[in-house]
Amino acid sequence: MDEMLLLTRILLVGFICVLLVSSGLTCGPGRGIGKRRHPKKLTPLAYKQFIPNVAEKTLGASGRYEGKISRNSERFKELTPNYNPDIIFKDEENTGADRLMTQRCKDKLNALAISVMNQWPGVKLRVTEGWDEDGHHSEESLHYEGRAVDITTSDRDRSKYGMLARLAVEAGFDWVYYESKAHIHCSVKAENSVAAKSGGCFPGSATVHLEQGGTKRVRDLSPGDRVLAADAQGRLLYSDFLAFLDREHGAPKLFYVIETRQPRARLLLTAAHLLFVAPPHNHSQPEPEPARRRALFASRVRPGQRVYVLGEGGRRLLPAAVHSVSLREEASGAYAPLTAQGTILINRVLASCYAVIEEHSWAHWAFAPLRLAHALLAVLAPSAGLPEPEPAPPGLHWYSRLLYRLGTWLLDSDSLHPLGMAAQAS
């Protein structure tokens, strides 16, 4: 109990440190960390363009149709009314059906309403179609599940619709289609969709290299293990495994599959997880130092970019061109291991331990109190002679959840991956 009290005190100090660091890094009024960023230049969608560039009911977009919801069905409780005064609902049926939608759809729609008012002062978001209980749409339309909306601006100025579609993409809708000259179609993943709950993890079957030799599956890691990682200069070293930032046993997840050929490697990780990418290389120039690497969301990695793979002999990292990027659903669980170094080699590919925010260094600083707590506990309460600690319960680590909430207060919405912690944030 003394050790638990000590750990609690240390973590409370860490929490205060996070608050102080976060407030100290903000710049002026409003959200933002570090130097103020220039506003992102937004490009309107073209007529008939859709983002992402895949079919709506595929895993890479809003996912499969799960069945029509009627007022008498058990699933009707999945729908929630939206009474946002900043949104105009056409509601031509006069039944309030257009206001009913899933919580995920409601969250994205409310975010879009704010963007519309910021983009065009005096103009509001207008919903012409929401949940459909009358069968007015095509078979297996996501309108029947409250997962789709058709939208315009309140002034019905069609010259704005291309930009409206872009704002919908930025608001986090999972599929946006400039479907008609008269409206934009937007849809989201199901609340229980494996894709909607992607988080930032690796499959449980992925492997790491241990200091004592051999490999171990990620799901079998435990405190005391030392796993292969790399420092900021790209030098290989072994780092202490501290904890799982997220852990779901046997949970089906949608993973991005990153494959290289020279050296050959294959890594599965969720959309919001960070993967290190080498800078562009001009063959007439020396190979850039690994210290110049940058971290990208897995969902942004493209063929032709180069990731770092453990070379033959296991003595150094080599930049390897990505040959293919695909999507795969697996049910081997999802695990997000944290090391003291903040990096880890998974299936021989160098990855960050962090997700959700596309700044590895920021995330590493944010987790400094947690790493410090583990380090102090190891010194002040060594495990020798103590009973084996009980494994932490599955789910999101409380410290990760806390940082995510702080991030939503301090950062612009476009700084956080829309699928990063959807399951916990919804």
C-alpha positions in Angstrom: 0.0 0.0 0.0 2.9 2.3 0.7 4.1 1.8 -2.9 0.7 2.5 -4.2 0.5 5.7 -2.2 3.9 6.8 -3.4 2.9 6.1 -7.0 -0.3 8.1 -6.6 1.6 11.1 -5.2 4.1 10.9 -8.1 1.4 10.8 -10.7 -0.4 13.7 -9.1 2.8 15.7 -9.4 3.0 14.6 -13.0 -0.5 15.8 -13.6 0.4 19.2 -12.3 3.5 19.2 -14.5 1.4 18.5 -17.5 -1.0 21.4 -16.7 1.9 23.8 -16.2 3.8 22.7 -19.3 0.6 22.9 -21.4 -0.4 26.3 -20.2 3.2 27.6 -20.6 3.4 26.5 -24.1 0.2 28.1 -25.3 0.6 31.2 -27.3 -1.8 34.0 -26.7 -5.6 33.7 -26.3 -7.4 30.7 -27.8 -6.2 27.2 -28.6 -2.7 26.4 -29.8 0.6 25.0 -28.5 3.9 26.4 -29.5 4.2 29.0 -32.2 1.0 30.0 -33.8 0.4 28.1 -37.0 -0.8 29.7 -40.2 -4.3 28.8 -41.1 -4.5 25.7 -43.3 -5.3 26.5 -46.9 -8.5 24.6 -47.8 -9.2 23.4 -51.3 -12.9 23.0 -52.3 -14.0 19.6 -53.6 -14.9 19.3 -57.2 -18.3 18.3 -58.3 -18.8 14.5 -58.0 -15.5 14.2 -56.0 -15.6 12.1 -52.8 -13.1 11.8 -49.9 -11.7 9.3 -49.1 -11.4 8.1 -52.7 -13.1 4.7 -52.0 -16.7 3.5 -52.0 -18.8 4.8 -49.1 -19.6 1.4 -47.5 -16.1 0.0 -47.4 -13.8 -0.2 -44.3 -11.7 2.7 -45.6 -14.7 5.0 -45.5 -17.9 4.7 -43.5 -18.1 0.9 -43.4 -20.8 -1.6 -44.2 -24.5 -1.1 -43.9 -25.8 -2.7 -40.7 -29.5 -2.6 -41.2 -32.4 -0.2 -41.3 -33.5 1.4 -38.0 -37.2 2.0 -37.4 -38.9 3.7 -34.5 -40.0 0.3 -33.2 -36.7 -1.5 -33.5 -34.3 -2.1 -30.6 -31.6 -0.1 -32.4 -33.7 3.1 -32.3 -32.0 4.0 -29.0 -28.8 4.4 -31.0 -30.2 7.6 -32.5 -30.0 10.9 -30.6 -31.8 14.2 -31.5 -29.7 17.2 -32.5 -31.1 20.5 -31.3 -28.1 22.6 -32.1 -29.5 26.2 -32.7 -26.6 26.8 -35.2 -28.0 24.2 -37.6 -31.2 24.6 -39.6 -33.1 21.3 -40.2 -35.4 21.3 -43.2 -37.6 18.6 -41.6 -40.1 18.5 -44.5 -41.8 15.5 -43.0 -42.5 17.5 -39.9 -41.6 14.5 -37.8 -38.2 15.6 -36.4 -36.6 12.6 -38.3 -33.9 14.8 -39.8 -32.7 15.7 -36.3 -32.1 12.1 -35.4 -28.7 10.6 -35.9 -25.9 8.6 -34.3 -23.8 10.3 -31.7 -20.8 10.2 -34.0 -22.8 11.9 -36.8 -24.0 14.5 -34.3 -20.5 15.2 -33.1 -19.2 15.7 -36.7 -22.2 17.8 -37.7 -21.8 20.1 -34.7 -18.1 20.6 -35.5 -19.0 21.4 -39.1 -21.6 24.0 -37.9 -18.9 26.0 -36.2 -16.6 25.8 -39.2 -19.4 27.1 -41.5 -20.1 30.1 -39.3 -16.4 30.8 -39.1 -16.0 30.5 -42.9 -19.1 32.6 -43.8 -20.2 34.9 -41.0 -24.0 35.1 -40.9 -24.4 31.8 -42.7 -25.5 28.6 -40.9 -25.3 24.9 -41.8 -28.5 23.5 -43.2 -29.6 19.8 -43.1 -32.0 18.7 -45.9 -31.9 15.0 -45.2 -31.0 13.0 -42.0 -32.4 9.8 -40.7 -34.9 8.3 -43.2 -37.8 6.2 -41.9 -39.9 6.4 -45.1 -37.7 4.6 -47.6 -37.0 7.6 -49.8 -33.3 6.6 -50.5 -31.6 3.8 -52.3 -31.4 0.3 -50.8 -28.9 0.1 -47.9 -28.6 3.8 -47.7 -26.8 4.9 -44.5 -29.7 7.5 -44.1 -31.7 4.5 -42.8 -29.3 4.1 -39.9 -28.9 7.8 -39.0 -25.3 7.7 -40.2 -25.7 10.1 -43.2 -26.8 13.7 -43.8 -27.3 15.8 -46.9 -26.3 19.4 -46.3 -26.3 22.9 -47.8 -25.6 26.4 -46.5 -28.6 28.4 -45.1 -28.3 30.9 -48.0 -28.3 28.0 -50.5 -25.5 29.6 -52.4 -24.3 26.8 -54.6 -20.9 28.5 -55.2 -20.2 27.6 -51.5 -20.9 23.9 -51.8 -17.4 22.8 -52.9 -15.9 24.5 -49.8 -18.7 23.2 -47.6 -17.7 19.7 -48.7 -14.1 20.4 -47.7 -15.1 21.8 -44.3 -17.1 18.5 -43.8 -13.9 16.5 -44.5 -12.0 18.7 -42.0 -14.8 18.2 -39.4 -14.1 14.5 -39.4 -16.9 12.9 -41.5 -15.7 9.5 -42.6 -17.0 10.0 -46.2 -17.9 13.2 -48.0 -19.4 13.3 -51.5 -20.2 16.4 -53.6 -23.1 14.3 -54.8 -25.4 16.9 -56.4 -25.4 20.5 -57.4 -28.1 20.9 -54.7 -26.4 19.3 -51.7 -23.3 17.6 -50.1 -23.7 14.0 -48.8 -21.7 13.1 -45.6 -21.7 9.9 -43.6 -19.9 8.3 -40.7 -18.9 4.9 -39.4 -21.2 2.9 -37.1 -20.8 3.5 -33.4 -19.7 -0.1 -33.0 -17.6 -0.2 -36.1 -14.1 -1.6 -35.7 -12.9 1.2 -38.0 -14.6 3.9 -35.8 -12.7 2.6 -32.8 -9.3 2.3 -34.4 -7.3 4.1 -31.7 -3.5 4.0 -31.9 -2.3 0.4 -31.6 -0.6 -2.7 -33.1 -2.2 -6.1 -33.4 -1.4 -8.5 -30.5 0.4 -10.9 -32.9 3.0 -8.3 -33.8 6.5 -9.0 -32.4 9.3 -7.1 -30.7 13.0 -8.0 -30.1 14.1 -8.6 -26.5 17.5 -7.7 -25.0 18.0 -11.2 -23.8 17.5 -12.5 -27.3 14.6 -13.7 -29.3 11.2 -12.1 -29.9 8.0 -11.7 -28.1 4.5 -11.0 -29.1 3.3 -7.5 -28.2 0.3 -8.8 -26.2 2.7 -10.8 -24.0 4.9 -7.8 -22.9 5.2 -7.2 -19.2 7.1 -4.7 -17.0 10.7 -5.6 -16.8 11.0 -6.5 -20.5 13.6 -4.5 -22.4 12.8 -4.2 -26.1 14.6 -2.9 -29.2 14.1 0.8 -29.9 16.0 3.7 -31.3 17.1 7.1 -30.0 16.7 10.5 -31.7 19.8 9.9 -33.8 18.6 6.6 -35.1 20.9 4.5 -32.9 19.6 1.2 -31.8 19.2 0.5 -28.1 17.1 -1.5 -25.7 14.5 0.4 -23.7 12.3 -0.6 -20.8 8.7 -1.5 -21.5 6.7 0.6 -19.1 3.0 0.0 -19.7 0.2 -0.3 -22.3 -1.3 3.0 -23.2 -4.2 1.1 -24.7 -5.0 -2.6 -24.6 -8.0 -4.5 -26.0 -7.9 -8.3 -25.9 -9.2 -10.0 -29.0 -10.8 -6.8 -30.2 -11.4 -6.6 -34.0 -9.6 -3.6 -35.5 -8.9 -2.0 -38.8 -5.2 -1.8 -39.5 -3.1 -0.2 -42.1 -0.7 -2.7 -43.6 2.6 -1.0 -44.5 4.9 -3.3 -46.7 8.5 -2.8 -47.9 10.7 -5.0 -50.1 14.3 -3.9 -49.5 14.6 -4.8 -46.7 11.4 -6.8 -46.7 9.0 -6.0 -43.8 5.3 -5.9 -43.1 3.8 -3.7 -40.3 0.2 -3.4 -39.2 -0.9 -0.4 -37.2 -4.0 1.7 -36.7 -4.7 4.9 -38.6 -3.8 7.3 -35.8 -0.5 5.7 -34.8 2.7 7.5 -35.7 5.3 5.9 -38.0 8.7 7.4 -38.7 9.4 8.4 -42.3 12.8 9.2 -43.8 13.3 12.6 -45.5 13.3 12.6 -49.4 16.6 11.4 -50.8 18.4 12.7 -53.8 20.7 9.9 -54.9 23.4 12.3 -55.9 23.6 13.4 -52.2 24.5 11.4 -49.1 21.7 9.6 -47.2 20.1 12.0 -44.8 20.7 11.4 -41.1 17.9 9.5 -39.2 17.7 12.4 -36.9 15.9 14.3 -39.7 13.1 11.7 -39.7 9.5 12.9 -39.2 6.5 11.1 -37.8 3.3 10.6 -39.8 0.0 9.1 -39.0 -0.2 5.6 -40.5 -3.2 6.8 -42.6 -1.0 9.4 -44.3 1.9 7.0 -45.3 2.0 6.5 -49.1 3.9 4.1 -51.4 7.2 5.5 -52.3 7.9 7.1 -48.9 10.6 5.4 -46.9 10.3 3.9 -43.4 13.1 2.6 -41.2 13.6 -1.2 -41.1 16.1 -3.3 -39.2 18.8 -4.4 -41.6 20.2 -7.9 -42.0 22.3 -8.7 -38.9 20.1 -6.5 -36.8 22.8 -3.8 -36.2 21.4 -0.7 -37.9 18.3 0.8 -39.4 17.9 1.2 -43.1 15.5 3.4 -45.0 13.2 1.2 -47.0 10.7 2.3 -49.7 7.1 1.5 -49.0 5.9 -0.8 -51.7 2.2 -1.0 -50.7 -0.3 0.4 -48.3 -3.6 -1.5 -47.7 -6.3 -2.1 -45.1 -6.9 -5.3 -43.1 -9.2 -6.2 -40.3 -7.8 -8.4 -37.6 -9.2 -9.8 -34.3 -6.0 -10.5 -32.5 -6.5 -7.6 -30.1 -5.0 -4.1 -30.2 -2.0 -3.0 -28.0 -0.2 0.3 -27.6 3.1 -0.3 -25.7 5.0 2.5 -24.1 8.8 2.4 -23.7 11.1 4.7 -21.8 12.6 5.8 -25.1 9.2 6.6 -26.7 10.1 4.4 -29.8 9.8 0.7 -30.5 10.7 -1.7 -33.3 7.6 -3.7 -34.3 8.0 -6.5 -36.8 11.5 -4.9 -37.5 10.0 -1.5 -38.4 10.7 1.6 -36.3 7.5 3.2 -34.9 6.6 5.8 -32.3 4.9 4.7 -29.1 2.4 7.6 -29.6 -0.7 8.3 -31.6 -3.5 10.9 -32.1 -1.2 13.9 -32.5 1.2 14.1 -35.4 4.1 15.5 -33.3 6.2 12.8 -31.8 8.3 15.2 -29.7 5.2 16.9 -28.2 3.8 13.5 -27.3 7.1 12.4 -25.7 7.2 15.5 -23.5 3.6 15.1 -22.6 4.2 11.5 -21.3 7.4 12.6 -19.4 5.5 12.6 -16.0 4.3 9.1 -16.5 7.8 7.9 -17.5 9.2 9.7 -14.5 6.7 8.0 -12.2 7.8 4.6 -13.5 11.5 5.5 -13.1 11.1 6.8 -9.5 8.9 3.8 -8.5 11.6 1.4 -9.9 14.2 3.2 -7.7 12.2 3.7 -4.6 10.1 0.5 -4.7 12.2 -2.1 -6.6 10.3 -5.3 -7.4 12.8 -7.6 -5.7 11.1 -9.5 -3.0 7.7 -8.0 -3.8 4.7 -10.1 -5.1 4.1 -10.0 -8.9 1.9 -6.9 -9.6 -1.6 -7.6 -11.0 -1.9 -6.7 -14.7 -3.6 -3.5 -15.5 -7.2 -3.8 -16.7 -7.8 -3.7 -20.4 -8.8 -0.4 -22.0 -7.3 3.0 -22.4 -4.7 4.0 -19.8 -6.1 6.8 -17.6 -3.1 9.0 -18.3 -3.7 8.7 -22.1 -7.3 9.6 -21.5 -6.3 12.7 -19.5 -3.9 13.9 -22.1 -6.5 13.5 -24.8 -8.9 15.7 -22.9 -6.2 18.3 -22.3 -5.4 18.1 -26.0 -9.0 18.8 -27.1 -8.9 21.9 -24.9 -5.5 23.3 -25.9 -5.1 22.2 -29.6 -7.0 23.0 -32.8 -9.3 20.2 -33.8 -7.3 19.5 -36.9 -4.3 18.7 -34.8 -5.9 15.5 -33.5 -6.5 12.5 -35.7 -10.3 12.0 -36.2 -10.0 8.3 -35.5 -7.4 8.6 -32.7 -9.6 8.0 -29.7 -13.1 7.9 -31.2 -14.2 5.1 -29.0 -13.3 6.9 -25.9 -14.2 10.4 -27.0 -17.7 9.8 -28.3 
